[in-house]
Every structure is written in structure tokens, then in C-alpha cells.
Amino acid sequence: MATQGTRIESPDDSNLNKEKFYYSHPSHQNQQILTNQTSITRREVRRKKTKKIEKFKNACKKTTTFLFSRVGLCIVCIGYVAVGGLIFRSIEGSYEDEKMKNKSLVGDLVNIRTDNLVHEIWNMTKFEKVFHEKNYTSKLKKKLIEYQKNLTDAVKDGYKGSLSYNATKWTYPGSILYSVTIVTTIGYGHITCETDTGKIVTIFYAIFGIPMMLLCLANIGSSMANLFRFMYARVCCGYCNYVKRRNIRMKAAATLSSAAAAGQANAAAAAAALSLAALTSNNLISHASADEKQNENEKFAKTADATELIDLIDETNVVDYKKITVPISITLFVLSSYVLLGGILFKTLEEWTVIEGVYFCFITLSTIGLGDYVPGNSINDTDTQAELKLVGCSLYLLMGLSLLAMCFNLMQEEVTAKFKKLAVRLGIIDDPNYW
């Protein structure tokens, strides 16, 4: 009798290939069960990893979509400027602080030199027995020239007129304005990096910041253009369209009355055809497709009486505001008004003339940035006043560049529409929607 695990061999099949049979051992069954469980566990692990990878990909897609959206780009640009202000403040501010620690306060130096000049003039006057105008004025002139040179050096070190003022350029608002002038390619030049680290950071900061800011301004300008076009269509064009529709209704009513008095047949259909032609010529009907145009024609063709015709004139679809172009004169007026208001604002804040304020706003918004006029550089400004002016200048600059992008967008559409009409009239293109 064969025991479990013993090989069984048939004695009659010695010349044939011998088949070997084994009884299954309990250890083999346990091993098979463990193998199956391990394979199932591995599948679950792979499935979980795949789900995590898919979730990560979806999160990356959503994040990328948000970052490149209008709101996302604005948030990214604002954060980029804020972080840039912190970086430049930490790099250049610490260097400036160390510079100020190695010497006395600038205001105290000027104060000491002023006192010394007064004592020297008094000593010259006190011990001078005989006054000779030429000798006395020559000595006094030398003293004043030396004092003037020392005062000029103090101004270069940041002196702003206060005898106890420790001038610092790299405050956080000043660093933010510096970051804004970099990414907007204005570059006033009133404040520059002195350390090698700051210069290298400026290069890489501009490489990534300038394209980001241009993309952000383009998106903001497009959104503002749509909003301005909507307001223009509802406010300005709305009244004009109302007047045009009223005139068309009056003409339709007069046509029906005269036709009825003359006893003409199909008077309503004739008036409907005239009204439809008038609505189309005055851009009061919006046709998104040929089918909509056909349906509109059929509605007017089936008009039976005057009341139905008047109601149909009022119910026709108004042209979509996105298809309306804003005249260049209006966009130039908006842009000029913003520059003029900025000039008046900076005249009040900086005690400039209106011409100087308008000049500064134009030079700033055109990204020329000569740097001859910069807010917050007045000798009478305190630290708080200077910082508030720098922040206000940064906000005015960003809003102005967005407005400038909006005006360029609207003017481009107007010029394109004018050339399209000209091309249709000259027969260059047949389809007005070719472009």
C-alpha cells in the first residue's frame, strides 16, 4: 500500500515513458494559497498606485488650468511681485543696513558738519581784525564749497533733508516698486542693486517675470475689453438702437396706413420686407447661422397685420455685444482721461505741476521709465508717506498697464473691422466673416 508522497510506478509499462504521480502535500496547498494572496495584494497595490497617479495627474491638470486662467495668473503675478519684494529686501536691505552701521547716521553727519561750518565762519569773523572783501569772501567760498561737497555726498548716501534721518532705500514698499519696474520693463533706475547676488537675482527674476506679466496683462486686457464692450453696447448703443427701432416702427406703420388707404393687397408683407431690410442694414438683427436668418425671413414673410409686425420688430434679436466694435476715439478718450487723472493725483501727492504729473504718467505707462520723476523722493516726506506713495504708484502702474492692454485690444478690433469693410467694398473678399 502506497503511503502519501510515495511514487507509484506501473510494472506493465516499463518500455513506455513512465508517468509520475504525486499526492498533494498540505505544505504545497498552503504555498499555493499564499501565492494567490500575494498576487491579489500586488494587484491591489498596483491599483492603488494607479489611482494615486491618476489623482496626481488630475490635480496637476486642474492646477495648471487655474494658474493659466485669468484669476490664477493675477494671483501668481501678485504673489511673484510680493515674493520678489521680500527677496530684494532681504538681499539689498541687509547690505544697506550693514553699510549704515559702519558709519554714523547720515543726518547726524550733516548736522555735525553744519555746526562746524557755523563755528568756522564765526571764528573767521571774530579773529579777522581788518575785513578785506576779497580775502574774506574767498575764504568763505572755500568753506561753503567744501560743505557743499560733503552735503552732496550725504545726498548720495540717502540724505533727504532731515538732520536726524537715517535714509534707507530698500524698504519693503521700495522693493515692491523695484520688482514691479522689473517685470513691467519700466526700470526707473532710482534704486538699483549694489550686491552681486542682487544683480544675479534681478536677471533671473526678470527672465521669468516679464513673460508672466505680459501674459497676465494680455488676459486682463481681454477681460476688461469684453466688459467695456458690454457696457458700451448697453449704454451707448442701447439708446441708438432704441431710436432706430422706433423709426422703423413708424415707417412700417406709415407704409401700412398708406397701403390700406390705397386698397393695396399684401400690404403687411411689403411693410414686413421693408422692416426686415431696415433692421438688417442698421445691424439690429443678429444671425449666428444661415438657418437663423432663414427663420427670421419666414417670420416676417408670414406677418398678417400691423400689430404683429410691430411686435416682431421689437422682438428681433439684438446684435451680440461681442460683435460690436468700440470707436478708437472713445478708447483714446478713456486712456487720456486715466493719464490726466493720474497727473492730477500726483500733482496733489508730490507737489508737482499738472504737466509734470501727466509727463510722469505717460512715461510710466509707455514703459519708457526715464526715472527723472519718481514718487516718494521728496525731502519733506516721512517714512510712512514715502512708503504709501510707492505702494500707490505700484497700484496705479499695474492698473494703467491693464487699461492700456484693454485699449489696444479694442483698437485692434476696430481697425480690423474697418479694413474688413474696406476689403468687402473693394471686392477683395466676398464673405464679411472671412477674417
KEFI-450565 format. One record per residue (C-alpha): x, y, z. Coordinates in steps of 0.2 Angstrom, whole numbers, plus 5000, padded with zeros to 4 digits. Example, Ala and Ser with C-alpha at 12.3 -4.5 7.8 and 13.67 -1.06 7.14 Angstrom:
REM residues 2
506249785039/506849955036/
END
This chain:
REM residues 435
500050005000/500750164995/500950305008/500650485005/502050564995/502650394988/502950374969/501850244960/502550154945/501650044934/502649874931/501749844914/502350004906/504249984908/504650014890/503550164889/503850334896/503550324915/502250434922/502550504939/501150544951/501250634967/500050654981/499750844985/500650885002/499751015014/501351125013/501051134994/499251194996/499751325009/501051384997/499851404983/498651494994/500051614999/500551644981/498751684977/498551804991/500251884987/499651914968/498051984974/498952104986/500152154972/498652194961/497852304974/499452394977/499652424958/497852484958/498052604972/499652674964/498752694948/497352784957/498552894966/499452934949/497852974941/497353094956/499053174955/498853204936/497153274938/497753384952/499153444941/497953474926/496753574937/498253674945/498953714928/497253764921/496953884936/498753954935/498453994917/496754064919/496454254921/496154244940/497654124943/498854224933/498354384943/498654294959/500354224953/500954394947/500454474963/501254334973/502854344962/502954534965/502754514984/503954374985/505154474974/505054624986/505454515001/506954434991/507654604986/507354675004/508254535012/509754545000/509954734997/509154785014/510454695024/511854755014/511254935016/510954905035/512754845036/513354995026/512455115038/513155035053/514955055048/514755245048/513755375058/512055425054/511955525038/510855655046/512055675061/513555695050/512655835041/512155915057/513955905064/514655975048/513356115048/513856165066/515756155061/515456275047/514456395058/515956395071/517256415057/516356565050/516156645067/518056615071/518456695054/517356845058/517956855076/519856855073/519856955057/520557125063/520357205046/519057155034/519557145016/518157095005/519156994993/520056895006/518556865017/517456815003/518756694996/519056605012/517156595015/516856524997/518156395001/517256345016/515556345008/516256234993/516856105005/515256105014/514356084998/515355944993/515055855009/513155885008/513155814990/514055654997/512755645010/511355654997/512155514988/512155415003/510255445005/510155605015/508355685012/508455855021/508155795039/509555815051/509255655060/508555545046/509355385043/508955355024/508555185018/508055145000/507754965002/506154965012/504854835008/503754954998/505355014989/505754834985/504054804978/504154954967/505854894961/505054724957/503654804948/504854904937/505754754933/504354644927/503554784918/505154834909/505055014915/506555024926/506555194933/508355174939/508155274955/508555114965/509754984959/510654834967/512354854973/512754674978/513254544965/511954424972/510654554970/511154584952/511154404948/509454384956/508754534946/509254444929/508354284933/506954374941/506654474925/506854314914/505354234922/504354384927/504254484911/503454344901/502254304915/501754494917/501454514898/500354354898/499454424913/499154594906/498554514889/497254414898/496754554910/496654674895/495454544885/494354534900/494254724903/493954744884/492454624885/491754714900/491954884892/491254824876/489654764885/489454924894/489655024878/488354914869/487154934883/487355114887/487855204871/487255084858/485655044868/484955214866/485455224847/484655054844/483055114853/482955264842/483255164826/481955034830/480655174834/481055254817/480755084809/479155054818/478555224812/479055194794/478155024795/476555104802/476555234789/476855114775/475355004781/474255154783/474655224765/474455044758/472755014767/472155184761/472555144743/471754974745/473354884740/473454694744/474854614754/475254774762/475854694778/477054584768/477854734759/478054834775/478754674784/480054664770/480554844771/480654824790/481754674789/482954764777/483054914788/483454804803/484754714794/485554874787/485554954804/486454804812/484954774823/484754584820/486054454825/486154304814/487354164821/486954054806/486054044789/484653944797/484354084809/484254204795/483054094785/481954084801/481954264803/481454294785/480054174786/479354254802/479254424793/478554344777/477154274787/476654434795/474754464794/474354634802/475154794808/475154744827/476054584823/477354674813/477654804827/477854664840/479054564828/480154724826/480354744845/480654554847/482054534835/483754484842/484954624846/486654604839/487854524851/488954644861/490454544857/490254584838/490154774842/491754874840/492155024850/492755184841/494555224843/494055404848/493255334864/494755214869/495955364866/494755474877/494755334891/496655324890/496955514890/495755534905/496755404915/498355494911/497655664916/496855594932/498555524937/499355684933/498155774945/498355644958/500255654958/500255844957/499255834974/500455704982/502155764976/501855944974/502255934955/501456034942/500055954931/501255954916/502555864927/501255734933/500555704916/502355684910/502755554923/501155454920/501455454901/503255404903/502755264916/501355194906/502355194890/503655094899/504955224895/505455254913/506755394912/506755404931/506855594932/505255594942/504955464955/503655464969/504255464987/505855554984/505355724991/506455785006/504855835016/504155655016/504255545031/504555365030/502655325031/502255455017/503655385006/503055205008/501255255004/501755344989/502755194982/501355074985/500155194977/501255214962/501455024960/499555014960/499255154948/500655074936/499854894936/498054964934/498655084920/499554944910/497954834911/496954984905/498255014891/498154824886/496254844885/496355004874/497554914862/496354764861/494854874857/495854974844/496454824836/494754754834/494154924827/495554934814/495254754809/493354794806/493754944796/494954854785/493654714783/492354834777/493554914765/494054744758/492254704755/491854864746/493454844735/492954664731/494454594739/493454474749/491654414747/491254354764/491254484778/491654344791/493154284781/494354354795/
END
